[in-house]
């Protein structure tokens, strides 16, 4: 997945007080990005239907 033009790997998904976040890694750096803010690759990953369901629920 690319974030701000940089290729990252989503290692896991966590639930925080503010919502669901993807924990993204690039080399030794790590960043939590809100799952609704994360651009999806093409083709989308397995389980994308859960992200879309969460988007529908969260955004109404």
C-alpha positions, 0 to 999 in steps of 0.5 A: 500500500502507498501512503503519501507516495511511499510504499508501506506494509500493513502489519496489523490492524488495531482498535484504539479509542478513536477507531480502527487503525492500520499499523504500517511499516517501512523498514524500521519506521512504524505509523498508525493510520486510520483505516478509513484514511488508508488508500487501498491497493488495486486489487484490494486485499482479502477482507476489504468488505469489512473495511467497507462495512466499517466505512458505511457504519462510521460515516453513516 
